[in-house]
Amino acid sequence: MKRTFLLLLFFITATVFSFGQADTVVVPSVYNGDALGALNKFILGDTLSNGDRANPDRYYKLERNSIYFLNGEFHADFDLRLIADPADADNKPPVVASTTGSDGSPQLIQFQLTGNAYIKNIIFELTPPSGSGESNASFFLAGEDKDYYFDNCKWEWGLWMQIATVVPVNKIVVTNCYFRNPEHKTNIYNGRGIGFYLQNPADTVIMVNNSFFNMNSFAFVADNGSIPPLYFRFDHNTIVNEMKWPIHSYWISNAEVTNNLFYNAHSFGEDAIDVVGQGPEGLLYGLVNISPIPSNILSWYGITENERKYKVLNNAYYYSQDVLDYLSSYSLEVEPFMNSRTLGMFDNDSEYPNLDFSTLYNLDPNFVEIGTGTTSMITWMQKKRNVQNNTYWGWDPDGDKFSFQWPIAEDLAYTDETLLSGAQGGFPVGDLNWYPEKKTEWESWYPTEVKDITYAISKDLSIEAIYPNPADNDINLTLNVEKNTQLKVYLINLNGELIDVLFDSKISSGKHDLNFNISNLGISTGNYILECRSNNSMVSQKIQFLR
């Protein structure tokens, strides 16, 4: 099996909201004497007499330890910046709560956004105060070619999907977030994290340092009827107790699934009926699954099948004994990490030269505290198999579905020594937020676009050419710079380790030809990444070095 990519261009540009906060206003949880709909009324009412936004660049700040009750769906046709101060042991994040209509039915969704959005440090509670029923979704992303950023947000419950695209959007970046108990009481395919609705893709989806705890279905999904993202990054995520597949999208053309921890993921298993329609050949799906891309989607991407890129590195998966006993009791096979078709594609270097799979751990992480969700999940799966009535399961030790416990009752840190240093760079596998000191080290160790989501919406850098490629001495880089900026150029290996800073200086706007001699760096033959970063943009491209 191949251990490194062969040379093909790799290009990603990170562009995110600037987070200057020059204009920030605190949103009251009670507005004009009424708590119901204070969020809707205050923010949506911040307009001029002609209906234009009075403060189009404003940040709306929610207060910690407060609950903001929505009054119906929040429709934003403007760029929404919804933030809060970071929580701590004594101060709970603000909660945005679903409510019910006059008939007692929970609202269908919480937010529909047709502009860009930046959402940070907020809890979204999808159970109404009555504790009965759930909203279907938290966010409908409805701005064509718009960008959406979620950082350090938390979701609890929810019937269908927390974040869904309903038109083709540009980018979704989800970092440091927590998805807790997203479940449907009867439908195993609902209770999802992030995904596409019908033929409504995102160009780029980046999910880094998130946790998914006690969920029916997918952490990320682009159904067979959807066009998958052009670029998908799923890195340093932790999944604990999930009945269906963690990643459901087997036509992605460019993906990185790295440093993730899958515990009891895809626990429901598959019998002869389950596998029908799930993919070619009637195989078990597995945790990471790909198949040849249909011609119409290849045309959409503008690539050929052998130009696909998919990196699967330094992941871990494990099934607890009680889940294995459940599978055995129904004569179900244990789900493979990859099925035979997917493994065959990764092994086929001639037809798929850019598929890379290595370093897979099958170890019990020995979590500090995951509660009783595994037991209740198994009971739910048994009832589903036996065609019996079902209800919500999860783990909610305070017995109050509306109240998000703070501090969080579970602790997804673990003690297995191998996994604690098993990720690239020697960091813990999975969500690094459970290891704050290691997270700080990681942020300094790798200058990646997702650790700092404070970029401008505009794209300020673009690579026009790197030559020669392969190189044996000098690298010549042609870079287009939109405005004067501080530019840094990094040389990074495929394990994400910094080799050298090749350039660190102010640079003027315009087209620049830069030359770097790398023969004296002592690097070996292989593939590397050249990453260029300004104050608010990043571009990168793969190069091959030959000694």
C-alpha positions in Angstrom: 0.0 0.0 0.0 1.3 3.4 -0.9 2.7 5.6 1.8 3.1 9.0 0.0 1.3 10.9 -2.7 2.8 11.1 -6.1 3.1 14.5 -7.6 -0.1 16.3 -8.5 -1.0 19.9 -7.8 -2.8 20.4 -4.5 -4.4 23.8 -4.0 -6.5 25.2 -1.3 -7.2 28.8 -0.5 -8.6 29.7 3.0 -10.8 32.7 3.2 -12.7 33.6 6.3 -14.4 36.5 8.0 -12.1 39.1 9.4 -12.8 39.3 13.1 -11.9 42.9 13.9 -14.9 43.5 16.2 -14.6 47.2 15.7 -18.4 47.5 16.1 -19.8 45.1 18.7 -23.1 45.3 20.4 -24.5 43.2 23.3 -27.8 41.5 22.4 -30.3 41.6 25.4 -32.0 38.3 26.3 -35.1 40.4 27.1 -36.2 43.0 24.7 -39.0 45.5 25.3 -40.0 43.4 28.3 -40.3 40.2 26.4 -37.8 37.2 26.4 -39.6 35.5 23.5 -37.9 36.4 20.3 -35.5 39.0 21.8 -32.7 37.7 19.5 -35.0 38.0 16.4 -36.3 41.4 17.2 -33.0 43.0 18.3 -30.8 41.9 15.4 -33.4 41.8 12.6 -34.6 45.2 13.7 -31.1 46.8 13.4 -32.1 48.5 10.1 -32.6 51.9 8.6 -36.0 53.3 7.6 -35.5 51.9 4.0 -34.8 48.4 5.4 -31.0 48.4 4.8 -28.7 47.2 7.6 -27.9 50.1 10.0 -24.6 48.5 10.9 -23.6 45.9 8.2 -20.3 45.1 9.8 -21.6 44.7 13.3 -20.8 41.8 15.6 -23.8 40.8 17.8 -22.6 39.5 21.1 -24.7 37.2 23.3 -24.2 37.3 27.1 -22.9 34.2 28.9 -25.3 32.5 31.4 -28.2 33.8 29.3 -30.9 32.0 27.3 -32.1 33.5 24.1 -35.5 32.2 23.1 -36.2 32.3 19.4 -39.6 33.3 18.1 -39.9 31.3 14.9 -37.1 30.9 12.4 -34.4 33.5 12.2 -34.0 34.6 8.6 -30.8 36.6 7.9 -30.3 38.0 4.4 -27.2 39.8 5.6 -23.7 38.8 6.9 -24.4 37.5 10.4 -21.6 37.7 13.0 -23.0 36.1 16.2 -20.5 35.7 19.0 -19.9 35.4 22.8 -17.0 35.6 25.2 -15.4 32.2 25.8 -17.1 30.2 28.6 -15.2 29.0 31.7 -16.0 26.8 34.7 -18.2 29.5 36.2 -19.8 31.0 33.1 -21.9 28.9 30.8 -22.0 29.8 27.1 -25.2 31.6 26.0 -27.9 29.3 24.9 -30.0 29.9 21.8 -33.2 27.9 22.3 -35.9 26.6 20.0 -39.5 27.3 21.0 -42.9 26.0 20.0 -45.7 27.4 18.0 -49.3 27.9 19.1 -50.0 24.3 18.3 -47.2 23.1 20.5 -45.0 21.9 17.6 -41.3 22.8 17.8 -40.0 25.2 15.1 -38.7 23.4 12.1 -35.3 25.2 12.0 -33.5 27.8 14.0 -31.6 29.9 11.4 -31.8 30.3 7.7 -28.8 32.3 6.4 -28.5 33.8 2.9 -25.4 36.0 3.7 -22.0 34.9 5.0 -21.9 33.9 8.7 -19.4 33.7 11.6 -20.8 32.0 14.7 -18.7 31.5 17.9 -18.9 30.4 21.5 -22.7 29.6 21.6 -24.9 26.6 22.6 -27.8 25.8 20.3 -30.5 23.8 22.1 -32.9 22.1 19.7 -35.3 20.9 22.4 -37.9 23.5 23.4 -38.4 24.4 27.1 -41.2 21.9 27.5 -38.6 19.1 27.0 -40.8 17.5 24.4 -40.0 17.3 20.7 -37.0 18.6 18.7 -36.3 21.1 15.9 -35.2 19.4 12.7 -32.1 21.5 12.2 -30.2 24.4 13.7 -28.8 26.1 10.5 -30.0 26.1 6.9 -27.1 27.6 4.9 -28.9 29.3 2.0 -26.5 31.8 0.6 -25.2 30.7 -2.8 -21.4 30.9 -3.0 -21.2 32.2 0.6 -18.9 31.3 3.4 -19.9 29.9 6.8 -17.7 29.6 9.9 -18.6 27.9 13.2 -16.1 27.9 16.0 -16.5 26.6 19.6 -20.2 26.1 19.2 -22.2 23.3 20.8 -25.4 21.6 19.7 -27.8 19.4 21.7 -30.4 17.1 20.4 -32.0 17.7 17.0 -34.0 15.4 14.8 -32.3 15.7 11.4 -29.2 17.7 10.9 -27.5 20.5 12.8 -26.0 22.3 9.7 -27.4 21.8 6.2 -26.7 23.4 2.9 -29.9 24.2 0.9 -28.2 26.0 -2.0 -24.6 25.5 -3.4 -22.4 27.4 -0.9 -18.7 28.1 -1.1 -17.2 27.0 2.2 -18.1 25.5 5.5 -15.5 25.6 8.3 -16.4 23.9 11.6 -13.7 24.0 14.3 -13.7 23.2 18.1 -17.4 22.4 18.1 -19.4 19.8 20.0 -22.4 17.8 18.7 -24.2 16.2 21.6 -27.1 13.7 21.4 -28.3 14.6 17.8 -30.9 11.8 17.5 -34.1 10.8 15.9 -36.3 8.6 18.0 -37.2 6.1 15.2 -35.2 6.9 12.0 -31.6 5.6 12.2 -30.5 7.8 9.3 -31.4 11.1 11.0 -29.7 12.7 13.9 -26.8 14.0 11.8 -24.0 16.6 12.1 -23.3 18.4 8.9 -24.3 17.7 5.3 -25.9 18.6 2.0 -29.6 18.7 1.3 -30.4 17.3 -2.2 -28.2 18.8 -5.0 -26.7 21.5 -2.9 -23.0 21.1 -2.3 -20.3 23.2 -0.7 -17.0 23.8 -2.6 -15.0 23.2 0.6 -15.8 21.6 3.9 -13.3 21.7 6.7 -14.0 20.0 10.1 -11.2 20.1 12.6 -11.1 19.4 16.4 -14.7 18.6 16.9 -16.5 16.0 19.0 -19.6 14.0 18.1 -21.2 12.3 21.1 -24.2 9.8 21.0 -25.7 10.3 17.6 -27.8 8.2 15.3 -26.1 9.0 12.1 -23.4 10.7 10.1 -20.9 13.3 11.3 -20.7 14.4 7.6 -23.0 13.4 4.8 -23.3 14.2 1.1 -26.0 11.7 0.0 -25.8 9.8 -3.3 -28.1 12.5 -4.7 -25.7 15.3 -3.8 -22.5 16.5 -5.3 -19.8 16.1 -2.7 -17.4 18.9 -1.8 -14.5 19.7 -4.1 -12.3 19.6 -1.0 -13.0 17.9 2.3 -10.9 17.9 5.4 -11.8 15.9 8.4 -9.0 16.2 11.0 -8.6 15.6 14.7 -12.2 14.7 15.4 -13.6 12.4 18.0 -16.7 10.3 17.5 -18.2 8.3 20.4 -21.2 6.1 19.8 -22.7 6.5 16.4 -25.1 4.0 14.8 -24.4 4.7 11.1 -21.4 5.8 9.1 -19.3 8.7 10.3 -18.6 9.9 6.8 -21.2 9.2 4.1 -19.8 10.5 0.8 -18.0 8.1 -1.5 -17.5 10.3 -4.5 -15.3 13.0 -2.9 -12.5 13.9 -5.3 -10.1 15.5 -2.8 -10.1 14.6 0.9 -8.0 14.4 4.0 -9.3 12.1 6.8 -6.5 12.3 9.3 -5.8 12.0 13.1 -9.4 11.0 14.0 -10.8 8.8 16.7 -13.8 6.6 15.8 -15.2 4.8 18.9 -18.3 2.6 18.3 -18.8 4.4 15.0 -21.2 2.5 12.6 -22.3 0.2 15.5 -25.7 -0.8 14.0 -24.0 -3.1 11.5 -25.4 -4.3 8.2 -27.4 -7.4 7.2 -28.3 -8.5 3.7 -31.1 -6.0 3.6 -29.1 -3.1 5.0 -26.4 -3.3 2.3 -28.9 -3.0 -0.6 -28.5 0.4 -2.3 -25.7 1.5 -0.1 -23.0 1.1 -2.7 -21.7 -1.1 -5.4 -21.2 -4.9 -4.9 -23.4 -5.1 -1.8 -20.3 -4.8 0.5 -20.3 -3.6 4.1 -19.9 0.1 4.0 -17.0 0.5 6.4 -16.0 3.7 8.1 -14.1 5.3 5.2 -15.7 4.4 1.9 -15.1 5.5 -1.7 -16.1 4.2 -5.2 -15.5 5.4 -8.7 -17.0 8.8 -9.4 -19.9 9.0 -11.9 -19.0 10.8 -15.2 -21.3 13.8 -14.6 -19.7 14.6 -11.2 -16.2 14.2 -12.8 -17.3 16.7 -15.3 -18.5 19.0 -12.5 -15.1 18.7 -10.8 -13.2 19.0 -14.1 -11.0 16.0 -13.3 -10.5 12.5 -14.4 -10.8 9.5 -12.1 -7.1 8.9 -11.7 -6.7 12.6 -10.5 -8.6 11.9 -7.3 -6.7 12.7 -4.0 -7.6 11.1 -0.8 -5.3 10.9 2.3 -6.3 8.7 5.2 -3.6 8.8 7.9 -3.1 8.3 11.6 -6.7 7.4 12.5 -8.0 5.0 15.2 -11.1 3.0 15.5 -12.5 0.6 18.2 -15.7 -1.3 19.1 -16.4 -1.9 22.8 -17.2 -5.5 23.8 -20.9 -4.8 24.4 -21.2 -3.6 20.8 -19.4 -6.6 19.6 -21.7 -8.8 21.6 -24.7 -7.0 20.1 -23.4 -7.6 16.5 -22.7 -11.3 17.3 -26.2 -11.8 18.7 -27.7 -10.7 15.3 -25.0 -12.6 13.3 -23.7 -9.3 11.9 -20.1 -8.8 10.8 -17.9 -6.2 12.5 -17.6 -3.2 10.3 -14.2 -2.8 8.6 -12.4 0.5 8.6 -12.4 0.1 4.8 -14.2 -2.5 2.7 -12.4 -4.5 0.0 -13.4 -2.2 -2.9 -12.0 0.9 -1.1 -8.8 -0.9 0.0 -8.4 -2.1 -3.6 -8.6 1.4 -4.9 -6.0 2.6 -2.4 -3.7 -0.3 -3.4 -4.1 0.4 -7.1 -1.2 2.9 -7.7 -1.5 2.7 -11.5 -5.1 3.9 -11.7 -5.2 5.8 -8.4 -1.8 7.3 -7.8 -2.9 9.9 -5.3 -4.7 7.7 -2.7 -2.7 7.4 0.5 -3.6 5.2 3.5 -1.3 4.5 6.5 -1.1 4.2 10.2 -4.4 2.8 11.5 -4.8 2.0 15.2 -7.3 -0.5 16.6 -7.1 0.2 20.3 -9.4 0.9 23.2 -8.8 4.6 24.1 -10.1 4.0 27.7 -12.1 7.2 28.0 -12.2 9.1 31.3 -16.1 9.3 31.2 -18.5 8.5 28.4 -21.6 7.8 30.6 -24.2 5.2 29.8 -24.8 6.1 26.1 -23.4 2.9 24.9 -25.9 0.8 26.8 -28.9 2.9 25.7 -27.6 2.9 22.1 -27.5 -0.9 22.1 -31.0 -1.1 23.5 -32.2 1.3 20.8 -30.5 -0.8 18.1 -32.0 -4.1 19.4 -35.5 -2.6 19.3 -34.9 -1.3 15.8 -33.8 -4.8 14.7 -36.8 -6.3 16.5 -39.2 -3.8 14.9 -40.3 -2.4 18.3 -41.2 1.1 19.3 -38.3 3.4 20.1 -37.5 6.8 21.6 -34.5 9.0 22.3 -31.5 7.4 23.9 -28.2 9.4 24.3 -26.9 10.4 27.8 -28.5 13.2 29.7 -27.6 12.6 33.4 -29.5 15.6 34.8 -32.7 14.3 33.2 -33.6 17.7 31.7 -33.5 17.6 27.9 -33.8 21.4 27.7 -30.9 22.3 30.0 -27.5 21.9 28.5 -25.4 20.7 31.5 -22.4 22.9 32.4 -19.7 21.9 32.9 -20.3 19.0 30.5 -20.8 15.7 32.3 -18.7 13.6 30.0 -14.9 13.7 29.5 -13.7 12.3 26.2 -10.0 12.5 27.2 -8.5 9.0 27.4 -5.5 7.2 28.8 -4.1 4.9 26.1 -0.4 5.8 25.7 -0.2 4.9 22.0 -3.1 7.0 21.0 -2.0 9.9 23.1 1.0 10.3 20.8 -0.4 8.6 17.7 -1.4 11.6 15.5 0.9 13.4 13.1 3.5 15.3 15.0 3.1 13.1 18.1 -0.1 14.7 19.3 -3.2 12.8 20.6 -5.5 11.2 18.1 -8.9 12.9 18.0 -10.3 16.2 19.2 -7.4 18.1 20.9 -9.8 20.3 22.9 -9.8 17.5 25.5 -6.1 18.2 25.9 -5.8 22.0 26.2 -2.0 22.0 26.6 -1.5 19.7 23.6 -3.9 21.9 21.6 -1.8 24.9 22.3 1.4 23.1 21.2 -0.4 21.9 18.1 -1.5 25.4 17.1 2.2 26.5 17.2 3.5 23.3 15.6 1.5 23.5 12.3 0.7 26.8 10.6 -2.6 25.5 9.2 -5.5 27.6 7.9 -8.0 26.1 10.3 -6.3 27.0 13.6 -6.9 30.7 12.9 -10.2 31.5 11.2 -9.7 35.2 11.1 -9.2 35.7 7.4 -10.9 38.2 5.2 -13.7 37.1 2.8 -11.6 38.4 -0.1 -8.9 36.1 -1.6 -5.7 38.0 -1.3 -3.2 35.4 -2.6 -3.0 33.1 -5.5 -0.3 30.8 -6.9 0.3 31.2 -10.6 3.1 28.7 -11.0 5.7 26.7 -9.2 8.6 25.4 -11.3 10.5 23.3 -11.8 8.2 20.6 -10.3 9.8 18.1 -9.6 12.7 20.2 -8.3 16.3 19.3 -7.3 17.7 22.6 -6.2 15.8 25.9 -6.7 12.1 26.5 -6.5 10.7 29.4 -8.4 7.3 30.7 -7.2 5.0 33.1 -9.1 2.5 34.6 -6.6 -0.2 37.2 -7.1 -0.7 39.4 -4.1 -3.9 41.5 -4.0 -2.7 44.1 -1.4 0.4 45.0 0.6 0.9 42.4 3.4 3.3 40.5 5.5 4.0 37.3 3.6 5.4 34.0 5.0 6.3 31.0 2.9 6.7 27.6 4.7 8.1 24.3 3.5 6.1 21.5 5.2 6.3 17.7 4.8 3.3 15.5 4.3 3.2 14.7 8.1 2.5 18.4 8.6 5.9 19.1 10.1 7.5 22.4 9.4 10.8 22.0 7.5 11.8 25.7 7.1 10.5 29.2 6.8 11.6 30.2 3.3 10.3 33.8 3.3 9.1 36.2 6.0 8.9 39.8 4.9 6.5 42.6 3.9 5.5 42.4 0.2 3.7 44.8 -2.0 0.6 44.1 -4.1 1.1 42.7 -7.5 2.8 39.8 -9.2 6.0 38.5 -7.6 8.6 35.9 -8.7 10.3 34.4 -5.7 13.2 32.0 -5.7 14.2 29.6 -3.0 17.2 27.3 -2.8 16.2 24.1 -0.9 19.2 22.0 -1.6 20.9 23.0 1.6 18.0 22.0 3.9 19.0 18.4 4.1 15.6 17.1 3.0 15.3 13.7 1.2 13.6 12.8 -2.0 9.8 13.0 -1.6 6.7 15.2 -1.7 6.3 18.4 0.3 3.9 21.3 0.6 4.8 24.9 -0.1 2.4 27.1 2.0 2.1 30.9 1.5 0.4 32.9 4.2 -0.5 36.6 4.4 -2.2 38.4 7.3 -5.6 37.1 6.1 -5.2 34.4 3.4 -3.3 31.2 2.7 -2.6 29.2 -0.4 -0.6 26.0 -0.8 0.7 23.7 -3.5 2.5 20.4 -3.4 6.0 20.0 -4.8 8.3 17.1 -5.3 12.0 17.2 -4.5 14.5 14.9 -6.2 18.1 14.5 -4.8 
